[in-house]
């Protein structure tokens, strides 16, 4: 706007400038969007191993890195599981094949301590069979290979490399190539051949192509000329002894394939179908159903025949004749006598109720598909959020039962309900996290996330527990169907099987028998990094476990009452809760027979996290058994006449 312009045009100059700037911005955004439509982003995730519990970030290893590294936002579940997703240096565009593209070259010079440390860490990763995990369009990039019986297995990860030991034994992936045969030598997979399969959209009701599969084949290739790689030749050897300079060139190839037979909605099927679990899962369900039918028959026989006859006989005899009778009616004046350590029992039951409701809702949502493997970290996020929001039921159940037991220290009760079991879990988790911090693992929870977890605990869960406890103490104590005598009845001498310890030990066998096959797949998904997706089976097993714990506890409770032993409060909790002890024994067996974990840190982490699982399962199963027995005892004593 110079002085040569007329005064009337001066106010228009800023408008022209604004319009021009807006036009340039819109054009730039449109242009960038046009370019990005044809870009395919490949993300890298943490690396993990079946021989170590310590996962590591991609950047910890000396691989090629993205110059403009970006990290997508991660939810709470991903952070707790140690996922660390970032952009990769592998760049390619849609339907543009890439042949032997050089990525970078890493040079390790003899005599440089930093080079030796980086190479040693890389060798350690190959020795422990650490696996890459890459992601394209929220799908894992899989390595598909043939296994026994002409079956194809698609692994959602692929190894860094492999090792031929000093005695000439090929470990892990080294068995796939006969050229991997030099003793005390590592072979690094420095080339990947990526294949992207897409659906062009015909007959699907949407425009444009969509990715339906991403696979790769890792290869070890020594390129003579790093600047002009050919991706052909002998394997890339990394000697066990670092006695000379070493140069590793990383390359990649990309091909695209159109396949309209694979629907976009079922694009995960080729991964899931390759996991031969279905037949074993059905066997597990049938095994569990047989146990349930057996227990149900026993309970039905007791409820419909024995109890019916007992009640009819007790209601017909005179009081004097009843004094000579033996059986469960004779302890009616003591059966509702408050238990010892009623405070602790009520706290356990409050926490168990919270865990039970959380588990039920989580599995139900998973069955509906909301928490599928495609939603990374959703299962853990949902569980944590539900646990935080379910403080009110925990406080209510704990306070109501504590009041029924005749307790008066309500402040102690509500504080223990809010802090005891979560505090034990958090202390164990924090100690495990310290080990992960020391080891530099990606599974170490950042300090900010720990603060956020504490804020959820003390800012939401604890106040909600107080709210539930307030309403629980406002309610009257649960009314019992019979009065309690002032003087406790003497318990007669018990046989071996009606003594507390044998009954508790036997009570956990049948519930564990319903879940041990499913438990194998759950442990595989946690420690062997296999994908778990059969939440329908898991929900069915959950229902079967619920029924089995209830029926087994009712049976043993009835036998003990018939033996005139009225101490059923703690026994009912411990009978089904003892299933957690069998869970721990199975976890120990799984560690020694199925895993190849090495190192003190990984061993401590395994048993530390297993202890958390066992505690949660103990509270969960114990609560189921207690309330089943509580219902049963109230039911049978409410239908007998007591003079």
C-alpha positions in Angstrom: 0.0 0.0 0.0 2.2 2.8 -1.3 1.4 6.5 -1.3 0.5 6.3 -5.0 -2.7 4.4 -4.1 -5.8 6.4 -3.7 -7.1 6.9 -0.1 -10.1 4.7 -0.9 -7.9 1.6 -1.6 -5.8 1.8 1.6 -8.3 -0.1 3.8 -8.4 -3.0 1.3 -4.7 -3.7 1.5 -4.8 -5.7 4.8 -7.7 -7.7 3.5 -5.7 -8.7 0.4 -2.8 -9.7 2.6 -5.1 -11.8 4.8 -6.8 -13.5 1.8 -3.4 -14.3 0.2 -2.1 -15.8 3.4 -5.2 -17.9 3.9 -5.0 -19.1 0.3 -1.4 -20.1 0.7 -2.1 -22.0 4.0 -5.0 -23.8 2.5 -3.0 -24.7 -0.6 -0.1 -26.0 1.5 -2.4 -28.1 3.7 -4.2 -29.5 0.7 -0.8 -30.3 -0.9 0.5 -31.9 2.2 -2.7 -33.9 2.6 -2.5 -35.0 -1.0 1.1 -36.2 -0.5 0.3 -38.0 2.8 -2.6 -39.9 1.3 0.0 -42.0 -0.6 2.4 -42.3 2.4 2.3 -45.4 4.5 3.6 -44.9 8.1 5.4 -47.9 9.6 5.7 -47.7 13.4 8.1 -49.6 15.6 7.2 -50.8 19.1 9.2 -52.2 22.0 11.4 -55.3 21.6 10.8 -58.3 23.9 11.9 -61.8 24.4 10.6 -65.1 25.7 13.9 -65.5 27.5 13.7 -62.2 29.4 10.9 -60.3 31.1 12.7 -57.0 30.3 11.4 -55.3 27.1 13.5 -52.5 25.6 12.6 -49.5 23.4 13.6 -49.6 19.7 16.1 -46.7 20.3 18.0 -48.6 22.9 19.4 -50.9 20.3 21.7 -49.4 17.7 19.3 -49.6 14.7 18.6 -47.0 12.1 16.4 -44.2 13.5 13.9 -41.8 12.1 15.3 -38.2 11.7 11.9 -36.8 12.5 10.9 -39.2 15.2 7.3 -38.8 16.5 5.5 -40.8 19.2 1.7 -41.2 19.1 -0.2 -40.7 22.3 -0.5 -43.9 24.4 -3.2 -44.8 26.8 -2.7 -46.0 30.3 -2.9 -49.6 29.4 -0.1 -49.3 26.8 2.1 -47.5 29.3 1.5 -50.1 32.0 2.4 -52.9 29.6 5.5 -51.1 28.5 4.5 -50.4 24.9 6.7 -47.6 23.4 5.5 -46.8 19.8 7.4 -44.4 17.6 7.8 -43.7 13.9 10.4 -45.7 11.9 12.9 -44.7 9.3 11.2 -47.1 6.8 9.5 -44.8 4.2 7.4 -46.0 1.3 4.3 -44.9 -0.6 1.2 -46.7 -1.7 1.6 -49.0 -4.8 5.2 -47.9 -5.3 7.5 -50.9 -5.0 10.9 -50.4 -3.4 13.8 -52.7 -4.2 16.8 -53.0 -2.0 16.7 -49.5 -0.5 19.6 -48.6 1.7 18.5 -47.3 5.2 21.7 -46.6 7.0 25.1 -48.1 7.7 26.4 -48.7 11.2 30.2 -48.9 11.7 31.7 -50.4 14.8 35.4 -49.5 15.3 37.7 -51.7 17.3 39.1 -49.9 20.3 36.1 -47.6 20.8 34.4 -48.5 24.1 31.1 -47.0 23.1 31.1 -49.1 19.9 31.9 -52.2 21.8 29.1 -51.6 24.3 26.5 -51.0 21.6 27.6 -54.1 19.7 27.6 -56.2 22.9 24.1 -55.1 23.7 23.0 -56.0 20.1 24.6 -59.4 20.5 22.9 -59.9 23.8 19.6 -59.1 22.1 20.3 -61.8 19.5 21.4 -64.3 22.1 18.1 -63.9 24.0 16.1 -63.9 20.8 14.6 -60.4 21.2 11.8 -59.7 18.7 10.9 -56.6 16.7 7.2 -55.5 16.7 6.2 -53.3 13.8 2.8 -51.8 13.1 1.2 -50.6 9.9 -2.3 -49.2 9.9 -2.8 -50.4 13.5 -2.0 -54.0 12.4 1.1 -56.0 13.3 3.6 -56.7 10.6 3.8 -60.5 10.7 6.4 -63.0 9.8 4.6 -66.1 8.4 6.5 -69.4 8.1 5.7 -73.1 7.8 5.6 -75.2 10.9 4.9 -78.9 11.4 1.9 -80.6 9.6 2.1 -78.1 6.8 0.6 -75.5 8.9 1.5 -71.8 8.6 2.1 -69.7 11.7 2.1 -65.9 11.5 4.2 -64.4 14.3 3.4 -60.8 15.1 7.1 -60.2 15.6 10.5 -61.2 14.1 13.9 -61.6 15.7 16.8 -59.2 15.6 19.1 -62.1 14.6 20.2 -65.5 15.8 23.3 -67.3 17.2 25.3 -70.3 16.4 26.9 -71.4 19.6 30.6 -72.4 20.2 29.7 -76.0 19.8 28.0 -75.4 16.4 24.4 -75.6 17.6 22.0 -73.3 15.7 19.7 -71.4 18.1 16.2 -70.0 17.4 15.9 -68.6 13.9 19.3 -69.8 12.8 17.7 -73.2 12.0 15.9 -71.7 9.0 19.1 -71.3 6.8 21.8 -73.9 6.4 24.3 -71.1 5.7 24.0 -70.1 9.3 26.7 -72.6 10.4 29.8 -70.8 11.6 30.6 -71.5 15.2 30.4 -68.7 17.8 28.8 -66.3 15.3 25.8 -64.1 15.3 23.7 -63.5 12.2 21.8 -60.2 12.2 18.7 -59.8 10.1 19.7 -56.5 8.4 17.2 -56.8 5.5 13.5 -57.0 5.5 11.3 -57.8 2.5 7.9 -56.2 3.3 4.7 -57.2 1.4 1.6 -55.0 1.7 -1.7 -56.6 0.7 -4.6 -54.3 0.0 -8.3 -54.4 -1.0 -9.2 -52.0 -3.8 -12.7 -51.3 -2.4 -14.8 -53.0 -5.0 -18.1 -54.2 -3.6 -17.3 -52.9 -0.1 -19.2 -49.7 -0.2 -16.3 -47.4 0.2 -13.9 -45.6 -2.1 -10.2 -46.1 -2.2 -7.9 -49.0 -1.2 -7.5 -50.3 2.3 -4.7 -52.4 3.8 -5.7 -55.9 4.7 -2.4 -57.6 5.5 1.3 -56.7 6.1 3.9 -59.4 6.2 7.7 -59.5 5.9 10.6 -61.9 5.6 13.7 -61.1 7.6 17.0 -61.8 5.9 20.7 -61.6 6.7 22.7 -60.2 3.8 26.3 -58.9 3.7 26.4 -56.1 1.0 29.9 -55.7 -0.4 29.1 -52.0 -1.4 27.2 -50.2 1.3 26.4 -47.3 -1.1 25.0 -49.6 -3.8 23.6 -52.6 -2.0 22.3 -55.5 -4.1 20.6 -57.4 -1.2 22.2 -60.6 -2.4 25.1 -62.6 -1.2 26.3 -64.4 1.9 24.8 -63.8 5.4 25.8 -60.9 7.5 28.1 -62.4 10.2 28.8 -60.7 13.5 31.7 -62.5 15.1 31.4 -63.5 18.8 34.8 -61.8 19.4 35.1 -58.1 18.5 38.6 -58.3 17.0 38.2 -56.2 13.9 36.1 -53.3 12.5 32.6 -54.2 11.6 30.1 -52.6 9.2 26.4 -53.4 9.0 24.2 -52.0 6.3 20.5 -52.1 6.8 18.2 -52.3 3.7 14.6 -53.0 2.9 12.3 -53.9 0.0 8.6 -53.3 -0.4 6.1 -54.9 -2.7 2.3 -54.4 -3.0 -0.3 -57.0 -3.8 -4.0 -56.6 -4.5 -6.3 -59.1 -2.9 -10.1 -58.5 -2.9 -10.8 -61.9 -1.3 -9.8 -60.6 2.1 -12.4 -58.4 3.6 -11.2 -55.4 5.5 -13.5 -56.3 8.5 -11.8 -59.7 8.8 -8.2 -58.7 8.1 -7.0 -60.0 11.4 -8.2 -63.5 10.6 -5.0 -64.7 8.9 -3.1 -64.0 12.2 -5.7 -65.5 14.5 -6.4 -68.6 12.4 -2.8 -69.6 12.5 -2.9 -70.0 16.3 -4.2 -73.5 16.8 -6.1 -72.9 20.0 -9.7 -73.5 19.2 -9.8 -77.3 19.6 -8.0 -77.2 22.9 -10.3 -74.4 24.1 -13.3 -76.6 23.4 -11.7 -79.4 25.3 -11.2 -77.1 28.2 -14.8 -76.0 28.1 -16.0 -79.6 28.0 -13.7 -80.6 30.9 -15.0 -77.7 33.0 -18.7 -78.5 32.2 -18.2 -82.1 33.3 -16.9 -80.8 36.7 -19.8 -78.4 36.9 -22.4 -81.1 36.2 -20.8 -83.3 38.8 -20.9 -80.6 41.4 -24.4 -79.5 40.4 -25.6 -83.0 40.8 -24.1 -83.2 44.3 -25.6 -79.9 45.4 -29.0 -80.8 43.9 -29.0 -84.1 45.8 -28.2 -82.3 49.0 -30.6 -79.5 48.5 -33.6 -81.5 47.2 -33.2 -84.8 49.1 -31.0 -84.7 52.2 -31.8 -81.2 53.3 -35.5 -81.7 52.6 -35.5 -84.8 54.7 -33.5 -83.1 57.5 -35.8 -80.1 57.6 -38.9 -82.3 57.7 -37.5 -84.5 60.5 -36.2 -81.5 62.6 -39.6 -79.7 62.3 -41.5 -82.8 63.4 -39.5 -84.0 66.5 -40.0 -82.6 69.9 -37.4 -80.4 71.6 -36.4 -83.3 74.0 -35.9 -85.6 71.1 -33.9 -82.9 69.2 -31.4 -82.9 72.0 -30.4 -86.4 71.1 -30.2 -85.6 67.4 -26.9 -84.7 65.7 -26.4 -82.7 62.6 -26.4 -79.1 61.3 -29.5 -78.0 63.2 -27.8 -78.5 66.6 -25.4 -75.6 65.9 -28.2 -73.1 65.1 -27.4 -71.1 68.2 -23.7 -70.7 67.2 -23.7 -70.7 63.4 -24.0 -66.9 63.2 -21.5 -66.2 65.9 -19.2 -63.4 64.6 -15.9 -64.7 63.4 -12.5 -63.9 64.8 -10.6 -61.2 62.9 -14.0 -60.0 61.5 -12.3 -56.7 60.5 -9.8 -58.4 58.2 -12.5 -60.7 56.7 -14.8 -57.8 55.9 -11.9 -55.8 54.3 -11.1 -58.8 52.1 -14.7 -59.2 51.1 -15.0 -55.6 50.2 -12.0 -55.7 47.9 -13.1 -59.0 46.5 -16.4 -57.5 45.5 -14.7 -54.7 43.8 -12.5 -57.1 41.8 -15.4 -59.4 41.0 -17.5 -56.6 39.5 -14.5 -55.2 37.6 -13.7 -58.6 36.1 -17.3 -59.2 35.1 -17.8 -55.9 33.3 -14.3 -56.1 31.6 -14.9 -59.6 30.3 -18.4 -58.7 29.1 -17.1 -55.7 27.2 -14.3 -57.8 25.7 -16.9 -60.4 24.5 -18.7 -57.6 22.7 -15.5 -56.7 20.9 -14.8 -53.3 22.5 -11.5 -54.6 24.0 -10.1 -56.5 21.0 -6.3 -56.7 20.3 -6.8 -54.0 17.7 -7.5 -51.6 20.6 -4.1 -51.6 22.1 -4.0 -51.3 25.8 -7.8 -51.1 26.0 -8.2 -54.1 28.3 -5.8 -52.8 31.0 -7.1 -49.3 30.7 -10.7 -50.5 31.2 -9.7 -52.7 34.2 -7.9 -49.9 36.0 -10.7 -47.3 35.3 -13.4 -49.7 36.5 -11.4 -50.6 39.6 -11.1 -46.9 40.5 -14.8 -46.3 39.9 -15.9 -49.3 41.9 -14.7 -48.1 45.3 -18.3 -47.5 46.4 -19.3 -51.2 46.3 -16.1 -52.2 48.2 -16.8 -49.7 51.0 -20.5 -50.6 51.2 -19.9 -54.4 51.4 -17.0 -54.1 53.8 -18.8 -51.8 56.2 -22.1 -53.6 56.1 -20.5 -57.0 56.9 -18.3 -55.4 59.6 -21.4 -54.0 61.2 -23.1 -57.4 61.0 -20.0 -58.8 62.8 -20.6 -56.3 65.6 -17.6 -54.2 64.8 -17.5 -50.5 66.0 -14.2 -49.2 64.6 -15.7 -48.0 61.3 -12.8 -45.6 60.6 -10.3 -48.3 60.7 -12.5 -50.5 58.6 -12.9 -48.0 55.8 -9.2 -47.0 55.7 -8.2 -50.7 55.5 -10.7 -51.3 52.8 -9.3 -48.4 50.7 -5.6 -48.9 51.4 -4.7 -52.4 52.5 -4.9 -54.6 49.4 -4.3 -51.8 46.9 -1.3 -50.8 49.0 0.2 -54.3 48.9 -0.3 -54.4 45.1 1.2 -50.9 44.6 4.2 -51.7 46.9 4.9 -54.9 44.9 4.4 -53.0 41.6 6.7 -50.2 42.7 9.5 -52.6 43.7 9.2 -54.3 40.3 9.3 -50.9 38.7 12.5 -50.0 40.5 14.2 -53.2 39.0 12.9 -52.1 35.6 14.4 -48.6 36.1 17.7 -50.0 37.1 17.8 -52.4 34.0 16.7 -49.5 31.7 13.7 -51.4 30.4 10.9 -49.8 28.5 8.4 -51.5 30.9 9.5 -49.1 33.6 6.6 -46.8 34.3 7.4 -43.1 34.0 7.3 -41.0 37.2 4.4 -39.0 35.8 2.3 -42.1 35.2 3.0 -43.3 38.8 1.8 -39.9 40.1 -1.3 -40.2 37.9 -2.1 -43.7 39.3 -1.7 -42.4 42.8 -4.0 -39.5 42.0 -6.6 -42.0 40.7 -6.3 -44.0 43.8 -6.4 -41.3 46.4 -8.4 -38.8 44.5 -11.2 -41.0 43.2 -11.1 -44.6 44.6 -10.5 -43.7 48.3 -13.3 -41.0 48.4 -15.7 -43.4 46.7 -14.8 -46.1 49.2 -15.7 -43.6 52.0 -19.0 -42.9 50.3 -19.9 -46.6 50.1 -18.9 -47.1 53.7 -21.1 -44.2 54.8 -24.2 -45.9 53.2 -23.1 -49.3 54.5 -22.9 -48.1 58.1 -26.2 -46.2 57.8 -27.9 -49.5 56.9 -29.0 -51.8 59.8 -26.9 -54.9 60.3 -28.0 -58.0 58.3 -30.7 -59.8 60.2 -29.9 -63.4 61.0 -32.7 -66.0 60.8 -31.8 -67.5 64.2 -30.6 -66.1 67.5 -27.0 -66.6 68.8 -26.4 -68.3 72.2 -24.4 -66.4 74.7 -22.2 -69.4 75.6 -20.4 -71.1 72.6 -21.1 -74.7 71.9 -18.3 -77.2 72.2 -17.3 -78.6 68.9 -17.0 -82.4 68.9 -13.9 -84.3 67.8 -13.6 -84.0 64.0 -12.5 -86.7 61.5 -9.5 -86.0 59.2 -11.6 -84.8 56.3 -13.8 -82.4 58.3 -10.8 -80.7 59.9 -10.2 -77.2 58.6 -6.9 -77.7 56.6 -7.8 -80.8 54.6 -11.2 -79.3 53.7 -9.6 -76.0 52.6 -6.9 -77.8 50.5 -9.5 -80.0 48.8 -11.9 -77.1 48.1 -9.6 -75.4 45.6 -8.9 -78.5 43.5 -12.2 -78.5 41.5 -12.3 -74.8 40.7 -8.7 -74.9 39.5 -9.5 -77.9 37.3 -12.0 -75.8 35.5 -9.4 -73.1 34.6 -6.0 -74.6 34.3 -6.2 -75.1 30.5 -7.4 -71.5 30.0 -4.7 -70.4 32.4 -2.1 -71.8 30.1 -3.2 -69.5 27.2 -3.4 -66.5 29.5 0.2 -67.1 30.8 1.3 -67.6 27.2 -0.1 -64.2 26.2 1.6 -62.5 29.2 5.0 -64.1 29.2 5.4 -65.6 25.7 3.9 -62.5 24.0 1.3 -64.4 22.2 -1.9 -62.7 21.1 -5.0 -63.5 23.2 -8.3 -62.9 21.6 -10.8 -65.7 22.7 -12.6 -63.6 25.2 -15.8 -65.5 24.6 -14.2 -68.7 25.9 -12.7 -66.7 28.8 -16.1 -65.3 29.8 -17.6 -68.8 29.7 -14.8 -70.1 31.9 -15.4 -67.2 34.2 -19.1 -68.2 34.6 -18.1 -71.9 35.1 -15.5 -70.8 37.7 -18.2 -68.8 39.5 -20.5 -71.8 39.7 -17.8 -74.2 40.6 -16.4 -72.1 43.5 -20.0 -71.6 44.8 -20.9 -75.3 44.7 -17.7 -76.6 46.1 -17.8 -74.3 49.0 -21.5 -75.1 49.7 -20.8 -78.8 49.7 -17.9 -78.5 52.1 -19.8 -76.1 54.3 -22.7 -78.5 54.6 -20.4 -81.4 55.5 -18.7 -79.3 58.2 -22.1 -78.1 59.6 -23.3 -81.8 59.7 -20.1 -82.5 61.8 -21.3 -79.7 64.1 -18.4 -77.4 63.3 -19.9 -73.9 63.0 -16.7 -72.0 62.2 -17.7 -71.4 58.5 -17.1 -67.7 58.0 -13.3 -67.8 57.3 -13.5 -71.4 56.1 -15.9 -70.5 53.3 -13.6 -67.7 52.2 -10.4 -69.8 52.3 -11.9 -72.9 50.7 -12.5 -71.3 47.3 -9.7 -68.8 47.9 -7.2 -71.7 48.1 -7.6 -72.0 44.3 -5.1 -69.1 44.2 -2.5 -71.4 45.8 -2.9 -73.9 43.0 -2.6 -71.0 40.6 0.8 -70.1 42.1 2.0 -73.7 42.0 1.0 -73.9 38.3 2.8 -70.6 37.7 6.0 -72.1 39.2 5.6 -75.2 37.0 5.0 -73.0 34.0 8.2 -71.0 34.8 10.4 -74.1 34.9 8.8 -76.2 32.2 7.6 -73.7 29.5 9.8 -70.6 29.8 13.5 -70.2 29.1 13.9 -67.1 31.3 17.4 -66.4 32.4 18.8 -63.8 34.7 18.0 -62.8 38.3 16.1 -59.6 37.4 13.8 -61.5 35.0 13.1 -64.2 37.6 12.3 -61.7 40.4 10.0 -59.8 38.0 8.2 -63.0 37.0 7.4 -64.0 40.6 6.8 -60.4 41.7 4.1 -59.9 39.0 2.8 -63.5 39.7 2.3 -62.6 43.3 0.0 -59.7 42.3 -2.0 -62.0 40.2 -2.3 -64.6 43.0 -3.4 -62.0 45.5 -6.1 -60.6 43.2 -7.3 -64.2 42.3 -7.4 -65.1 46.0 -9.7 -62.2 46.9 -11.8 -62.9 43.8 -12.4 -66.6 44.4 -12.6 -66.2 48.2 -15.4 -63.7 47.9 -17.4 -65.9 45.5 -17.2 -68.8 48.0 -18.1 -66.7 51.0 -21.2 -65.2 49.6 -22.4 -68.6 48.2 -22.0 -70.1 51.6 -23.6 -67.1 53.3 -26.6 -67.5 51.1 -26.8 -71.3 51.8 -26.5 -71.0 55.6 -29.1 -68.3 55.7 -31.4 -70.3 53.5 -31.3 -73.6 55.4 -31.6 -72.0 58.9 -34.5 -69.8 57.9 -36.8 -72.8 57.1 -36.3 -74.8 60.3 -38.4 -74.2 63.5 -36.2 -73.3 66.5 -37.9 -73.3 69.9 
